Amino acid sequence: MIGEENKIILMEDSQNQGCHPEGTAWFEFHMELPSETEPFQLEQAVCSHGFFMMAPNHWDPLSKTLTRPLLLHNPSSPSSSSSSLLVSISQRSQSLAVRVHSVHSISPQQQRHITAQISRMLRLSQAEEKAVREFRSVHIDHPNRSFGGRVFRSPTLFEDMVKCILLCNCQWPRTLNMAQALCELQFELQNVLPYDSCYQFPNEGEYFDRTGNFPSPIELANLSESFLAERCRLGYRARYILELAQAIVEGKIQLEELEELSKDASLSCYKQLGEQLKQIKGFGPFTRANVLMCLGYYHVIPWDSETIRHLKQVHSKNTTSKTIESDLEEIYGKYEPYQFLAFWSEIWDFYETRFGKMNEMHSSVYKRITASNMRSTVNATNKRKRPSRKCQC
C-alpha cells in the first residue's frame, strides 16, 4: 500500500487503453510527480546503479523507457499470488506514463500496487526527496555529474536482498548472468507469458522472451539447494538465497517490518536493522551495508576490492583492507550523512568517463563494465588473470 509519506497522485482522466500493432492489448495510467520533487529525470533516476542493468529490468536508451514485470498484489506479502504483468515506464513532463501490457484494464487495487513498486524503485517518497535535496546542497562542488542523488533499487526488498548477495565475490558479467537465470527460472515456474510467446520491446528488435519476473520467496522456498545452484549457476549463494526465502515464507523474517523500521533514519534504527540482518546467513558486512543503502541509509559506504581499487586509482591512496574505513572517512566524511551518495556520484562519473553515459548504453555493453576494463592501460597490459570482486560478504 502507498503510505502518506510516499504517496504519488494518480492523475484523473489520464487512463487510456489500446493495442500494439501486433494486436497485444495495453492499459495506461499516469503518476503525477509531487510538486516538491527535485528536478526529476527518469533516465537519471533509473540509470544510477548497476541494479538497473540486472534482469528483469530493461532500459531502452532510445525511447528512455524502463520495462519490467511488476506484481499485481502487495509485494510485502510472501504468501500471495506471484502473478505479474509487463509494465513500461516513461516520463511525460511532470508525470510518469505507466503502460501495463497484455490487458485492457486493471483494478484500482492493482494500480495502487504497481504504483507503490514504481515509487520504491525510483525513490519517490518524501523521505527520499528530502535526502536528494540535502545531498545536492552539500555536494555543490560537482553539480554537473549525471548522478543526481537517487539510487535505483528494486520494487521489493526481497529482490534487493538477493541482488546484494549476487554482487559478492564475482565479476559483473556473472552477477548479470545469475540475475537473468533467476528470472528465467521464474518464467519456468509460473509461465508469466505463454511459453511460445515473446514480447517485442518498442523501438528495438529485442524480445522479452522466456524471462519472467524476479522470483518471489514463495516461488523459491520449496526448491532444492542443488537444483537452484545448478539451474542458476549460483554456487554457494544458492544456500543463502534459499534459506532467506524459506525464512520469509515461514514468517521468521518480516520484510514489511524491516521496511517500516527503515522509515526512521535514526542511527539507533540503523543499528537495529544491521543486527537483524546480521542474523541472516550470507549477510556479511558488505552485503548488509548494501541492503541498508537500499533501505535509505547513506552514511556507510559498502566496500570491497573495487572500492580499494578506486581509492588507489582516483585518490592515489595506498589503501588496504586495514585502512579502507579511515580513508573513506577522510575523503567523504564531510558529506555526512550522505557519504555513500558522494562516493557513488564520484564512482558513477568514473564509470561513465570510461564506458560512456549509462542511460545511452545498449544492454549488450553492460558486461564490459568489469574490474579488468576499469584498470589503467599500464596495469591492464600486465594483467594475467581477470580478478573477481573480493569482499567480506
VOGURO-806038 format. One line per 2 residues: their letters; for each residue x, y, z of C-alpha. Coordinates in Angstrom, 3 decimals, m for minus. Layout:
BEGIN
A) X Y Z; ...
***
This chain:
BEGIN
MI) 0.000 0.000 0.000; 1.069 3.593 m0.586
GE) 1.576 5.456 2.674; 1.158 9.206 3.054
EN) 4.916 9.664 3.173; 5.371 8.348 m0.370
KI) 2.004 8.991 m1.908; 2.002 9.591 m5.655
IL) m1.035 11.193 m7.243; m2.822 9.083 m9.848
ME) m3.990 11.652 m12.369; m7.707 11.758 m13.057
DS) m8.902 11.332 m16.643; m5.443 10.076 m17.570
QN) m6.218 6.425 m18.157; m6.057 5.018 m21.652
QG) m6.123 1.671 m23.363; m5.321 0.281 m26.771
CH) m3.414 m2.338 m28.742; 0.120 m2.700 m30.022
PE) 0.447 m3.026 m33.811; 0.755 m6.789 m33.382
GT) m2.605 m6.845 m31.602; m1.480 m7.053 m27.965
AW) m3.642 m5.027 m25.564; m2.351 m2.395 m23.164
FE) m3.666 m0.149 m20.394; m2.004 3.144 m19.457
FH) m2.259 5.500 m16.496; m0.201 8.447 m15.300
ME) 1.549 9.085 m11.993; 1.884 12.779 m11.272
LP) 5.221 13.598 m9.674; 4.924 15.584 m6.417
SE) 5.354 19.323 m6.860; 8.201 19.369 m4.335
TE) 10.180 16.840 m6.344; 13.690 17.975 m7.206
PF) 14.128 18.360 m10.983; 13.313 14.804 m11.993
QL) 14.686 12.934 m14.979; 13.655 9.326 m15.374
EQ) 16.877 8.318 m17.121; 18.889 9.820 m14.263
AV) 16.799 8.074 m11.608; 16.941 4.674 m13.352
CS) 20.494 4.627 m14.707; 22.114 5.341 m11.355
HG) 23.150 1.902 m10.068; 24.086 m1.461 m11.547
FF) 20.742 m2.867 m10.426; 19.095 m1.232 m13.446
MM) 21.199 m3.478 m15.704; 20.121 m6.641 m13.904
AP) 17.171 m8.747 m15.067; 14.290 m8.344 m15.240
NH) 14.917 m4.619 m15.765; 15.245 m3.435 m19.355
WD) 16.172 0.173 m20.162; 15.599 1.372 m23.723
PL) 18.010 4.285 m24.327; 16.158 5.400 m27.468
SK) 12.683 5.813 m26.005; 14.001 6.391 m22.456
TL) 11.658 3.732 m21.150; 12.073 1.226 m18.313
TR) 10.271 m2.080 m18.873; 9.945 m4.994 m16.470
PL) 7.275 m7.229 m14.888; 5.635 m5.925 m11.719
LL) 3.474 m7.774 m9.216; m0.279 m7.256 m9.128
HN) m0.516 m7.792 m5.363; 1.132 m6.426 m2.239
PS) 4.795 m7.465 m2.684; 5.333 m7.489 1.095
SP) 3.025 m10.492 1.457; 5.178 m13.607 0.861
SS) 2.226 m15.978 0.630; 0.328 m14.052 m2.046
SS) m0.028 m14.973 m5.693; 3.015 m14.222 m7.838
SS) 1.014 m13.039 m10.847; 2.611 m10.126 m12.646
LL) 2.350 m8.141 m15.845; 4.873 m6.401 m18.034
VS) 4.979 m2.667 m17.306; 6.710 0.152 m19.215
IS) 7.510 3.477 m17.537; 8.356 6.688 m19.383
QR) 8.326 10.365 m18.442; 5.831 12.977 m19.589
SQ) 6.982 16.315 m18.196; 5.851 16.242 m14.541
SL) 4.262 12.804 m14.679; 5.184 9.214 m15.391
AV) 3.293 7.313 m18.074; 2.790 3.733 m16.903
RV) 1.769 1.259 m19.595; 0.603 m2.184 m18.466
HS) 0.868 m4.685 m21.301; m1.449 m7.541 m22.294
VH) m4.565 m6.176 m20.547; m7.319 m3.672 m21.348
SI) m7.784 m2.714 m17.694; m6.610 m3.377 m14.143
SP) m8.372 m2.917 m10.813; m7.765 0.188 m8.655
QQ) m6.028 m2.026 m6.091; m3.697 m3.482 m8.720
QR) m2.961 0.027 m9.930; m2.014 1.059 m6.387
HI) 0.311 m1.929 m6.011; 2.040 m1.163 m9.321
TA) 2.370 2.498 m8.343; 3.909 1.572 m4.982
QI) 6.527 m0.616 m6.678; 7.438 2.134 m9.146
SR) 7.689 4.641 m6.296; 10.051 2.312 m4.470
ML) 12.283 1.724 m7.497; 12.613 5.446 m8.221
RL) 12.714 6.538 m4.543; 9.810 8.956 m4.794
SQ) 8.920 9.085 m1.084; 9.056 12.323 0.894
AE) 11.982 10.969 2.919; 13.955 10.236 m0.245
EK) 13.063 13.657 m1.687; 14.481 15.220 1.473
AV) 17.676 13.182 1.132; 18.091 14.234 m2.518
RE) 17.672 17.925 m1.663; 20.055 17.799 1.286
FR) 22.669 15.805 m0.617; 22.621 18.246 m3.529
SV) 23.017 21.160 m1.136; 26.242 19.724 0.352
HI) 27.579 18.296 m2.910; 27.679 21.529 m4.876
DH) 31.332 21.028 m5.872; 30.283 18.542 m8.587
PN) 26.934 19.835 m9.905; 27.252 18.526 m13.449
RS) 27.604 14.839 m12.750; 24.820 12.692 m14.156
FG) 24.178 11.100 m10.759; 21.528 13.219 m9.077
GR) 21.218 11.604 m5.653; 18.663 8.875 m6.385
VF) 19.990 5.316 m6.297; 17.839 2.936 m8.329
RS) 16.607 m0.083 m6.417; 14.181 m2.968 m6.875
PT) 10.386 m2.945 m6.489; 10.704 m5.284 m3.475
LF) 13.117 m5.595 m0.572; 13.493 m9.323 m1.263
ED) 14.793 m8.630 m4.773; 17.217 m6.061 m3.342
MV) 18.486 m8.538 m0.754; 19.059 m11.316 m3.268
KC) 20.771 m8.989 m5.731; 23.066 m7.763 m2.953
IL) 24.077 m11.407 m2.454; 24.727 m11.711 m6.202
LC) 27.213 m8.816 m6.030; 29.590 m10.757 m3.788
NC) 32.916 m12.248 m4.843; 32.382 m12.458 m8.583
QW) 32.794 m10.466 m11.757; 29.984 m8.264 m13.013
PR) 29.151 m10.466 m16.048; 28.473 m13.393 m13.731
TL) 26.278 m11.237 m11.499; 24.224 m10.301 m14.571
NM) 24.034 m13.943 m15.668; 22.821 m15.119 m12.258
AQ) 20.056 m12.498 m12.159; 18.998 m13.441 m15.684
AL) 18.919 m17.128 m14.760; 16.718 m16.461 m11.723
CE) 14.204 m14.605 m13.907; 14.238 m17.393 m16.486
LQ) 13.583 m19.827 m13.649; 10.616 m17.738 m12.515
FE) 9.175 m17.932 m16.021; 9.542 m21.700 m15.972
LQ) 7.859 m21.928 m12.568; 4.968 m19.569 m13.259
NV) 4.644 m19.111 m17.031; 4.009 m15.391 m16.732
LP) 3.717 m15.381 m20.524; 2.573 m18.218 m22.786
YD) 5.552 m20.496 m23.342; 5.668 m19.980 m27.106
SC) 5.157 m16.219 m26.972; 7.509 m13.296 m26.781
YQ) 7.145 m9.575 m26.224; 8.915 m7.163 m28.547
FP) 10.186 m4.016 m26.880; 9.098 m0.768 m28.506
NE) 11.674 0.633 m30.929; 14.023 m2.311 m30.534
GE) 14.477 m5.726 m32.077; 14.908 m7.413 m28.708
YF) 12.466 m9.734 m27.042; 11.288 m10.295 m23.516
DR) 11.351 m13.978 m24.309; 11.030 m16.705 m21.674
TG) 12.226 m14.314 m18.981; 9.831 m13.797 m16.114
NF) 9.727 m11.539 m13.111; 12.281 m11.796 m10.326
PS) 11.234 m14.846 m8.278; 9.351 m14.298 m5.028
PI) 10.182 m16.020 m1.717; 7.296 m18.479 m2.075
EL) 8.453 m19.493 m5.556; 11.940 m20.340 m4.299
AN) 11.203 m21.727 m0.838; 10.328 m25.277 m1.934
LS) 13.191 m25.743 m4.373; 16.189 m27.887 m3.526
ES) 19.523 m26.197 m2.982; 21.238 m28.395 m5.570
FL) 18.635 m27.620 m8.237; 18.765 m23.873 m7.589
AE) 22.560 m23.836 m7.589; 22.819 m25.791 m10.830
RC) 19.925 m24.152 m12.712; 21.056 m20.585 m11.981
RL) 24.800 m21.190 m11.549; 24.659 m19.616 m8.096
GY) 27.311 m21.677 m6.352; 27.355 m21.223 m2.569
RA) 24.869 m18.335 m2.923; 22.041 m20.807 m3.576
RY) 22.009 m21.870 0.078; 21.822 m18.282 1.332
IL) 19.060 m17.323 m1.120; 17.063 m20.458 m0.362
EL) 17.316 m20.025 3.412; 16.326 m16.365 3.076
AQ) 13.239 m17.280 1.032; 12.248 m20.015 3.480
AI) 12.653 m17.735 6.500; 10.411 m15.125 4.869
VE) 7.710 m17.650 3.947; 7.810 m19.118 7.461
GK) 7.449 m15.662 8.994; 10.846 m15.667 10.689
IQ) 11.862 m12.616 8.658; 9.236 m9.887 8.288
LE) 10.167 m7.746 5.288; 7.347 m5.288 5.916
EL) 8.639 m4.669 9.441; 12.155 m4.049 8.115
EE) 10.810 m1.555 5.574; 8.724 0.175 8.241
LS) 11.669 0.413 10.621; 13.830 1.941 7.881
KD) 11.472 4.924 7.594; 13.106 6.240 10.770
AS) 16.535 7.297 9.559; 17.989 7.409 13.080
LS) 21.278 5.761 13.995; 19.510 3.535 16.527
CY) 17.219 2.142 13.810; 20.227 1.633 11.549
KQ) 21.946 m0.398 14.254; 18.771 m2.363 14.951
LG) 18.337 m3.210 11.265; 22.010 m4.089 10.997
EQ) 21.728 m6.512 13.902; 18.665 m8.166 12.381
LK) 20.390 m8.569 9.018; 23.488 m9.915 10.764
QI) 21.455 m12.899 11.965; 20.706 m13.931 8.362
KG) 23.218 m16.325 6.825; 25.102 m14.823 3.919
FG) 24.727 m11.233 5.061; 28.242 m10.168 5.954
PF) 29.426 m6.537 6.264; 29.423 m5.769 2.517
TR) 26.016 m7.297 1.821; 24.455 m5.736 4.925
AN) 25.765 m2.291 4.038; 24.348 m2.599 0.527
VL) 20.933 m3.685 1.811; 20.891 m0.815 4.306
MC) 21.777 1.574 1.488; 18.793 0.202 m0.420
LG) 16.704 0.976 2.665; 17.797 4.618 2.593
YY) 20.823 4.758 4.908; 23.644 6.601 3.157
HV) 26.215 7.264 5.888; 28.074 3.948 5.436
IP) 29.920 3.074 2.220; 29.895 m0.657 1.380
WD) 33.460 m1.525 0.467; 35.178 m4.336 m1.368
SE) 38.217 m4.755 m3.614; 36.642 m2.412 m6.175
TI) 36.433 0.347 m3.558; 40.101 m0.137 m2.702
RH) 40.990 m0.018 m6.408; 39.026 3.206 m6.817
LK) 40.763 4.963 m3.923; 44.150 3.911 m5.259
QV) 43.413 4.884 m8.847; 41.478 8.117 m8.319
HS) 42.725 9.415 m4.965; 46.269 7.992 m5.071
KN) 45.738 6.361 m1.709; 47.804 3.395 m0.581
TT) 44.584 1.810 0.650; 44.374 m1.667 2.156
SK) 41.592 m3.570 3.885; 43.033 m2.284 7.178
TI) 42.983 1.392 6.174; 39.901 1.483 3.951
ES) 37.454 2.776 6.574; 39.717 5.610 7.719
DL) 40.490 6.510 4.097; 36.793 6.634 3.245
EE) 36.124 8.846 6.260; 38.957 11.194 5.306
IY) 37.642 11.652 1.753; 33.873 11.517 2.178
GK) 33.266 12.330 5.845; 32.469 15.961 5.043
YE) 29.286 14.833 3.275; 27.773 13.204 6.383
PY) 25.139 11.702 6.478; 25.371 11.190 2.717
QF) 28.876 9.744 2.398; 27.685 6.924 0.154
LA) 25.913 9.294 m2.244; 29.078 11.396 m2.584
FW) 31.184 8.285 m3.176; 28.668 6.868 m5.642
SE) 28.441 10.139 m7.559; 32.200 10.032 m7.965
IW) 32.476 6.383 m8.958; 29.475 6.606 m11.320
DF) 31.142 9.573 m13.032; 34.322 7.492 m13.268
YE) 32.402 4.623 m14.875; 30.822 6.952 m17.414
TR) 34.179 8.510 m18.263; 35.486 5.020 m19.061
FG) 32.442 3.497 m20.761; 30.090 6.321 m21.791
KM) 26.759 7.545 m20.469; 24.873 4.710 m18.812
NE) 21.483 5.983 m19.964; 22.662 5.888 m23.597
MH) 24.233 2.452 m23.371; 22.829 m0.611 m25.105
SS) 22.310 m3.629 m22.865; 24.830 m5.629 m24.907
VY) 27.575 m3.417 m23.445; 26.729 m3.991 m19.778
KR) 29.021 m6.990 m19.374; 32.017 m4.902 m20.424
IT) 31.820 m2.889 m17.213; 34.312 m5.052 m15.350
AS) 37.216 m4.583 m12.971; 39.690 m5.577 m15.667
NM) 38.354 m2.924 m18.044; 38.454 m0.295 m15.291
RS) 42.189 m0.689 m14.814; 44.648 1.760 m16.278
TV) 46.320 0.802 m19.547; 49.585 0.010 m17.808
NA) 48.017 m2.264 m15.256; 45.839 m3.910 m17.870
TN) 48.799 m4.919 m20.010; 50.475 m6.542 m17.021
KR) 47.306 m8.393 m16.034; 47.488 m12.185 m16.148
KR) 44.168 m13.125 m14.649; 40.839 m11.325 m14.614
PS) 40.099 m10.611 m10.944; 36.817 m11.156 m9.177
RK) 35.445 m8.647 m6.729; 36.567 m9.557 m3.228
CQ) 34.627 m8.529 m0.176; 33.667 m9.531 3.340
C) 30.238 m10.543 2.086
***
